[in-house]
Amino acid sequence: MVRVARVAPDSIAQELEIVPGTEILSVNGREIGDFLDWEFLTADDELEIAVRLPDGGAVVFEIERPEGESLGVELEPPTVRRCANRCEFCFIEGLPKGLRKPLYIRDDDYRLSFAYGNFATLSNLKERDFQRIIEYRLSPLYVSVHATPWEARKKLLNNPRVPNIVEQLTRLVEGGIQFHGQMVVVPGLNDGDVLEQSLADLWSFGDACLSVALVPVGLTQFSHLYTGESMSRENALRLLEITERWAARGRAERGEAWVYGSDELYLLAGRELPDVAHYGDFAQIENGVGSITSLRHRVAEGVSALPRLDGKRIAVVTGRAMREIMPPLLSQLTAATGASFEMITTTNSLFGPTTTTAGLLVGADILGALKDRHDFDLALIPAETINEDGIFLDDMTFIGVRESLPMPVYPSYDFIDVLQFEGHSVPSSVAGAA
């Protein structure tokens, strides 16, 4: 069932007296099953939209829309397709009990893969799903491949009924669909020969496979299902050798690296990260591929435009993974602004010491790092630690944390986004006022 959540003021929908709670039944005779149907079927300018009003009345609207004008309808969020797999390395399986319920939803939804770049295994696709993906040209998709050899993939996903991913991708590619792939690499399960075969299979799809990210398995102190080997430095080095060999082939034959190791893989291996040119358009930056290089680049590009902040003391809270990365960046900021920057690294109090990513720090970590520091003029925290509603993973709110600290605190993606406004009015989007 698809319902209207909001109607934009002065829009076509408001003029038609469509109201929140209205159920959308069909568009031009085609049944509406979800937001994808709505988005694609309302692309025409001449529309016949059948609805059921909140009072039960049925209405059919005939609309001749001016080209490019929005209908002004926002739909209620869709029901998310749940994952039927039980991967030992699943992030959800590494969460502690007692967090808010939405965090435990294991989505595996091709619609969110297209719309938002969420990775999906495609293991729950039905015949109608294939038809819709191809008809609506849902491309590119983001696919959690993990392994192409069927038996290895069954074991990785802990699902004996998982479909053959090579056959699934072949059908999609023949229908004109492109995809980005990721492989969470578990030592002893999908490294070595399985990894080589998987990369060879994905390479065979040609330009349809736009990129592949190799991500080392990451565990928390709550990863109770995991029985495999951890990603040691030796394992990371072996994985990087494979990554770089395939990337060299990609550059030689396709003009781009094609296979990319995540930042965490380089940090585990103790290897320097590639430069900006290596990552192209940073297609998998949300997957932790090139994030640090992008940060370095943004600082280098923006530091010259920062105002002087002589005498100011600024705290920068981060995770343990950034201990070696952060000092050179802070030195650049100091030279440009005259401010004094202090890096405060903290251990993750929720997920445990094996979780070192700055973006997974929680509100309690920020409080613990800053509550007794009255010597700072302001503090910067990773913007990735809070969601769009201003909530940390431990359910603490950014506003609550900020009001409990003795200095102004700002979420920041790259330092430049906040420091350029220091001494002026900081926009609410930067200040995290949500």
C-alpha positions as CSV (number, residue, x, y, z in Angstrom):
1,M,0.0,0.0,0.0
2,V,1.3,3.4,-1.0
3,R,0.1,6.4,0.9
4,V,0.8,10.2,0.7
5,A,2.8,11.5,3.7
6,R,3.0,15.2,2.8
7,V,1.7,17.5,0.1
8,A,3.9,20.5,-0.9
9,P,2.2,24.0,-0.6
10,D,1.1,25.6,-3.9
11,S,1.6,22.3,-5.7
12,I,-0.5,20.4,-8.2
13,A,-1.4,17.9,-5.5
14,Q,-2.6,20.7,-3.2
15,E,-4.7,22.2,-5.9
16,L,-6.4,18.8,-6.5
17,E,-7.0,18.6,-2.8
18,I,-4.9,15.5,-2.3
19,V,-4.2,15.2,1.4
20,P,-1.9,13.1,3.6
21,G,-3.2,9.6,4.1
22,T,-4.5,9.4,0.5
23,E,-3.8,5.9,-0.9
24,I,-2.4,5.8,-4.4
25,L,-4.0,3.0,-6.4
26,S,-2.8,3.3,-10.0
27,V,-1.2,5.6,-12.6
28,N,-2.4,5.4,-16.2
29,G,-3.9,2.0,-15.4
30,R,-0.8,0.6,-13.8
31,E,-1.0,-0.5,-10.2
32,I,1.2,1.3,-7.8
33,G,3.1,-1.1,-5.5
34,D,5.8,1.2,-4.1
35,F,7.8,4.4,-4.5
36,L,9.6,3.1,-7.6
37,D,6.3,2.6,-9.5
38,W,5.2,6.1,-8.5
39,E,8.5,7.7,-9.5
40,F,8.7,6.0,-12.9
41,L,5.0,6.0,-13.9
42,T,4.5,9.6,-13.1
43,A,7.3,10.7,-15.4
44,D,4.7,11.5,-18.1
45,D,3.0,14.8,-18.4
46,E,-0.5,13.4,-19.0
47,L,-1.6,11.3,-16.1
48,E,-4.6,9.5,-14.8
49,I,-4.2,8.9,-11.1
50,A,-6.6,6.7,-9.2
51,V,-6.7,7.2,-5.4
52,R,-8.6,6.4,-2.3
53,L,-9.1,9.3,0.0
54,P,-8.8,8.9,3.8
55,D,-12.6,9.0,4.1
56,G,-12.8,6.0,1.8
57,G,-13.9,7.9,-1.3
58,A,-12.4,6.8,-4.6
59,V,-11.3,9.6,-7.0
60,V,-9.6,9.5,-10.5
61,F,-7.6,12.6,-11.3
62,E,-6.8,13.5,-14.9
63,I,-3.8,15.7,-15.0
64,E,-2.0,17.6,-17.8
65,R,1.1,18.7,-16.0
66,P,3.4,21.5,-17.3
67,E,6.7,20.0,-18.4
68,G,9.1,19.5,-15.5
69,E,6.7,20.6,-12.8
70,S,6.5,18.4,-9.7
71,L,3.2,17.0,-8.5
72,G,4.2,17.9,-5.0
73,V,3.6,14.5,-3.4
74,E,5.8,12.9,-0.8
75,L,5.1,9.3,0.0
76,E,5.2,7.4,3.3
77,P,8.5,5.5,3.7
78,P,8.3,2.0,2.1
79,T,8.4,-1.2,3.9
80,V,12.0,-2.4,3.7
81,R,12.8,-5.8,2.4
82,R,14.5,-7.8,5.1
83,C,17.7,-9.9,4.6
84,A,17.2,-13.7,4.7
85,N,20.9,-14.4,5.1
86,R,22.8,-14.8,8.4
87,C,26.3,-13.7,7.5
88,E,28.7,-14.1,10.4
89,F,30.3,-10.8,9.7
90,C,27.0,-8.8,9.4
91,F,27.2,-5.4,11.2
92,I,23.8,-6.1,12.7
93,E,25.1,-9.2,14.3
94,G,27.8,-7.1,15.9
95,L,25.4,-4.7,17.7
96,P,24.8,-4.9,21.4
97,K,21.2,-5.3,22.8
98,G,19.1,-2.4,23.8
99,L,19.6,0.1,20.9
100,R,16.6,1.6,19.0
101,K,14.8,-0.9,16.9
102,P,15.5,0.5,13.4
103,L,19.2,-0.3,13.9
104,Y,18.5,-4.0,14.0
105,I,16.7,-4.0,10.6
106,R,18.8,-6.1,8.2
107,D,17.8,-4.6,4.8
108,D,18.5,-6.4,1.6
109,D,16.5,-4.2,-0.8
110,Y,17.4,-3.7,-4.5
111,R,15.2,-0.6,-4.5
112,L,17.4,1.1,-1.8
113,S,20.4,-0.1,-3.7
114,F,19.4,2.0,-6.7
115,A,17.9,4.9,-4.8
116,Y,20.5,5.4,-2.0
117,G,23.5,3.2,-2.9
118,N,22.8,0.6,-0.2
119,F,24.5,-2.7,-0.9
120,A,22.2,-5.7,-1.5
121,T,23.0,-9.4,-2.0
122,L,20.1,-9.9,-4.5
123,S,19.5,-13.2,-2.8
124,N,15.8,-12.4,-2.3
125,L,15.0,-11.3,-5.9
126,K,11.9,-12.8,-7.5
127,E,11.0,-12.9,-11.2
128,R,9.0,-9.7,-11.0
129,D,11.9,-8.0,-9.4
130,F,14.2,-8.8,-12.3
131,Q,11.5,-7.5,-14.7
132,R,11.2,-4.3,-12.8
133,I,14.9,-3.6,-12.5
134,I,15.3,-4.0,-16.3
135,E,12.1,-2.2,-17.2
136,Y,12.9,0.8,-15.0
137,R,16.6,0.7,-15.8
138,L,17.6,0.6,-12.1
139,S,21.3,1.1,-12.9
140,P,23.8,1.1,-11.3
141,L,23.0,-1.2,-8.5
142,Y,25.3,-1.8,-5.5
143,V,25.8,-5.5,-5.0
144,S,27.3,-7.4,-2.1
145,V,28.9,-10.2,-4.1
146,H,31.3,-11.5,-1.4
147,A,32.2,-14.5,-3.6
148,T,31.1,-15.7,-7.0
149,P,31.8,-19.5,-6.5
150,W,28.4,-20.7,-5.5
151,E,29.4,-23.0,-2.6
152,A,31.7,-20.4,-1.1
153,R,28.9,-17.8,-1.3
154,K,26.4,-20.1,0.4
155,K,28.8,-20.5,3.3
156,L,29.6,-16.8,3.6
157,L,26.0,-15.8,3.6
158,N,25.1,-18.8,5.8
159,N,22.2,-19.5,3.5
160,P,22.1,-22.8,1.5
161,R,19.3,-21.5,-0.6
162,V,21.1,-18.4,-1.9
163,P,20.9,-18.1,-5.7
164,N,23.9,-18.3,-8.0
165,I,25.1,-14.7,-8.2
166,V,26.9,-15.1,-11.5
167,E,23.6,-16.2,-13.2
168,Q,21.8,-13.3,-11.5
169,L,24.3,-10.7,-12.6
170,T,24.4,-12.2,-16.1
171,R,20.7,-11.7,-16.5
172,L,20.9,-8.1,-15.2
173,V,23.8,-7.3,-17.4
174,E,22.1,-8.7,-20.5
175,G,19.2,-6.4,-19.6
176,G,21.5,-3.4,-19.7
177,I,22.1,-3.0,-16.0
178,Q,25.5,-1.9,-14.5
179,F,26.6,-2.5,-11.0
180,H,29.3,-1.8,-8.3
181,G,30.4,-4.8,-6.3
182,Q,31.8,-5.3,-2.9
183,M,33.4,-8.2,-1.2
184,V,33.8,-8.4,2.6
185,V,36.9,-10.6,2.8
186,V,37.0,-13.3,5.5
187,P,40.3,-15.0,5.8
188,G,40.1,-18.7,4.9
189,L,36.6,-18.3,3.3
190,N,36.8,-15.9,0.4
191,D,40.4,-14.9,0.1
192,G,43.1,-16.8,-2.0
193,D,41.7,-18.8,-4.9
194,V,38.0,-17.9,-4.1
195,L,38.9,-14.2,-4.4
196,E,40.9,-14.7,-7.6
197,Q,38.0,-16.6,-9.2
198,S,35.5,-14.0,-8.0
199,L,37.5,-11.1,-9.5
200,A,37.9,-13.0,-12.7
201,D,34.2,-13.6,-12.9
202,L,33.4,-10.0,-12.2
203,W,36.0,-8.8,-14.7
204,S,34.3,-10.9,-17.4
205,F,31.2,-8.7,-17.2
206,G,33.3,-5.9,-18.8
207,D,32.0,-2.3,-18.4
208,A,28.9,-3.6,-16.7
209,C,30.9,-4.1,-13.5
210,L,31.9,-0.5,-12.8
211,S,34.0,-1.2,-9.7
212,V,34.8,-3.7,-7.0
213,A,35.7,-2.8,-3.4
214,L,37.6,-5.3,-1.1
215,V,36.8,-4.7,2.5
216,P,38.4,-6.6,5.4
217,V,36.0,-8.3,7.8
218,G,35.3,-6.0,10.7
219,L,34.2,-7.2,14.1
220,T,32.9,-5.8,17.4
221,Q,33.0,-7.2,20.8
222,F,29.4,-8.4,20.2
223,S,30.0,-10.3,17.0
224,H,28.8,-13.5,18.6
225,L,28.2,-15.5,15.4
226,Y,31.7,-15.0,13.9
227,T,33.9,-18.2,14.1
228,G,36.5,-17.3,11.5
229,E,39.9,-15.7,11.6
230,S,40.4,-12.0,12.1
231,M,42.1,-9.8,9.5
232,S,45.7,-9.7,10.6
233,R,48.4,-7.5,9.1
234,E,49.7,-10.5,7.2
235,N,46.3,-11.2,5.8
236,A,45.8,-7.6,4.9
237,L,49.1,-7.5,3.1
238,R,48.2,-10.6,1.0
239,L,44.9,-9.1,0.2
240,L,46.5,-5.8,-0.9
241,E,48.9,-7.7,-3.2
242,I,45.9,-9.2,-5.0
243,T,44.1,-5.8,-5.0
244,E,47.0,-4.0,-6.5
245,R,47.7,-6.6,-9.2
246,W,44.1,-6.5,-10.4
247,A,44.1,-2.7,-10.2
248,A,47.2,-2.6,-12.4
249,R,45.4,-4.7,-14.9
250,G,42.4,-2.4,-14.8
251,R,44.5,0.7,-15.4
252,A,46.4,-1.0,-18.3
253,E,43.3,-2.4,-20.0
254,R,40.4,-0.2,-19.0
255,G,42.1,3.1,-17.9
256,E,41.0,2.8,-14.3
257,A,41.9,0.8,-11.3
258,W,38.5,-1.0,-11.1
259,V,39.4,-2.9,-8.0
260,Y,39.9,-0.8,-4.8
261,G,40.9,-1.7,-1.3
262,S,39.1,0.0,1.5
263,D,41.0,2.5,3.6
264,E,40.8,0.1,6.6
265,L,42.7,-2.5,4.5
266,Y,45.6,-0.1,3.9
267,L,45.6,0.9,7.6
268,L,45.7,-2.7,8.7
269,A,48.5,-3.5,6.4
270,G,50.5,-0.4,7.5
271,R,50.6,0.8,3.9
272,E,50.4,4.3,2.5
273,L,47.1,5.2,0.9
274,P,46.9,5.9,-2.9
275,D,46.6,9.5,-4.2
276,V,43.5,11.2,-5.5
277,A,44.0,10.0,-9.1
278,H,43.8,6.4,-8.1
279,Y,40.2,6.6,-7.0
280,G,38.7,8.3,-10.1
281,D,35.3,9.6,-9.2
282,F,35.3,8.0,-5.7
283,A,32.4,5.7,-6.6
284,Q,32.6,3.7,-3.4
285,I,33.6,6.4,-0.9
286,E,30.5,5.6,1.2
287,N,32.0,2.1,1.5
288,G,35.1,3.5,3.1
289,V,37.1,3.5,-0.2
290,G,39.2,6.6,-0.6
291,S,37.6,8.5,2.4
292,I,41.0,9.5,3.9
293,T,42.5,10.5,0.5
294,S,39.4,12.6,-0.2
295,L,39.8,14.2,3.2
296,R,43.4,15.0,2.6
297,H,42.5,16.5,-0.8
298,R,39.7,18.7,0.6
299,V,41.9,20.0,3.3
300,A,44.7,20.8,0.9
301,E,42.2,22.5,-1.5
302,G,40.4,24.6,1.2
303,V,43.1,25.4,3.8
304,S,44.3,28.6,2.1
305,A,40.8,30.2,2.3
306,L,40.5,29.7,6.1
307,P,40.5,32.8,8.4
308,R,43.2,33.5,10.9
309,L,42.3,32.0,14.3
310,D,45.4,32.9,16.3
311,G,45.3,31.9,19.9
312,K,42.3,29.6,19.6
313,R,42.5,26.1,21.0
314,I,40.5,23.5,19.1
315,A,39.9,19.9,20.0
316,V,39.5,17.3,17.3
317,V,37.9,14.0,18.5
318,T,38.6,10.9,16.4
319,G,38.9,7.2,16.5
320,R,42.1,5.2,17.0
321,A,42.3,4.3,13.3
322,M,43.2,8.0,12.5
323,R,46.1,8.3,15.0
324,E,48.7,8.3,12.3
325,I,46.6,10.1,9.7
326,M,45.4,13.1,11.6
327,P,48.6,14.9,12.8
328,P,49.8,16.1,9.3
329,L,46.3,17.4,8.6
330,L,46.2,19.3,11.9
331,S,49.7,20.7,11.1
332,Q,48.3,22.2,7.8
333,L,45.4,23.7,9.7
334,T,47.7,25.2,12.3
335,A,50.0,26.8,9.7
336,A,47.0,28.3,7.9
337,T,45.0,29.6,10.8
338,G,47.4,30.1,13.7
339,A,45.1,28.1,16.0
340,S,46.3,25.2,18.2
341,F,44.7,21.9,17.4
342,E,44.8,18.9,19.7
343,M,43.8,15.5,18.6
344,I,41.9,13.4,21.1
345,T,41.6,9.8,20.2
346,T,39.1,7.7,22.1
347,T,38.3,4.0,22.3
348,N,34.7,3.0,21.3
349,S,32.8,2.4,24.5
350,L,29.9,0.7,22.7
351,F,31.5,-1.6,20.2
352,G,34.8,-2.2,21.9
353,P,38.5,-1.6,21.1
354,T,38.5,-3.5,17.9
355,T,36.1,-0.9,16.4
356,T,38.5,2.0,15.6
357,T,36.6,3.9,12.9
358,A,35.9,7.5,13.8
359,G,32.4,7.5,12.3
360,L,31.2,4.8,14.7
361,L,32.1,6.7,17.9
362,V,29.0,7.3,20.0
363,G,27.7,10.1,22.2
364,A,29.2,8.7,25.4
365,D,32.6,8.7,23.7
366,I,32.3,12.4,22.8
367,L,31.2,13.2,26.3
368,G,34.0,11.2,27.9
369,A,36.6,12.9,25.7
370,L,35.5,16.5,26.3
371,K,33.5,16.9,29.5
372,D,36.4,18.0,31.7
373,R,38.2,20.0,29.0
374,H,37.6,23.7,29.9
375,D,40.8,24.7,28.0
376,F,39.2,24.5,24.5
377,D,37.5,27.3,22.5
378,L,35.6,24.8,20.4
379,A,35.7,21.1,19.4
380,L,35.1,19.2,16.2
381,I,33.7,15.7,16.0
382,P,33.2,13.4,13.0
383,A,29.9,14.4,11.3
384,E,29.4,10.7,10.4
385,T,28.7,9.9,14.1
386,I,25.2,11.4,13.9
387,N,22.3,10.6,11.6
388,E,20.0,13.0,9.8
389,D,18.0,13.4,13.0
390,G,21.0,14.3,15.1
391,I,21.2,11.0,17.0
392,F,24.3,9.0,17.8
393,L,24.3,5.2,17.6
394,D,23.9,5.0,21.4
395,D,20.7,7.0,21.1
396,M,22.2,10.1,22.7
397,T,21.3,13.3,20.8
398,F,23.9,15.7,19.5
399,I,22.0,18.6,21.1
400,G,22.1,16.9,24.4
401,V,25.8,16.1,24.2
402,R,26.6,19.6,23.0
403,E,24.7,21.2,25.9
404,S,26.6,19.1,28.4
405,L,30.0,20.2,27.3
406,P,32.0,23.3,28.3
407,M,32.8,24.4,24.7
408,P,30.9,24.8,21.4
409,V,30.9,21.5,19.5
410,Y,30.4,21.1,15.7
411,P,30.1,18.0,13.6
412,S,32.6,18.3,10.7
413,Y,33.3,16.3,7.5
414,D,36.6,18.0,6.7
415,F,37.4,20.8,9.1
416,I,37.1,23.3,6.3
417,D,33.3,23.2,6.5
418,V,33.3,24.5,10.1
419,L,36.5,26.6,10.3
420,Q,35.6,28.8,7.4
421,F,32.7,30.2,9.4
422,E,34.6,30.5,12.7
423,G,34.1,34.0,14.0
424,H,30.9,34.3,11.9
425,S,27.5,32.7,12.0
426,V,27.8,28.9,11.5
427,P,24.9,27.5,9.3
428,S,22.6,25.1,11.1
429,S,23.5,22.4,8.7
430,V,27.1,22.6,9.8
431,A,26.3,23.2,13.5
432,G,24.1,20.0,13.6
433,A,21.1,21.7,15.0
434,A,18.8,18.9,13.9
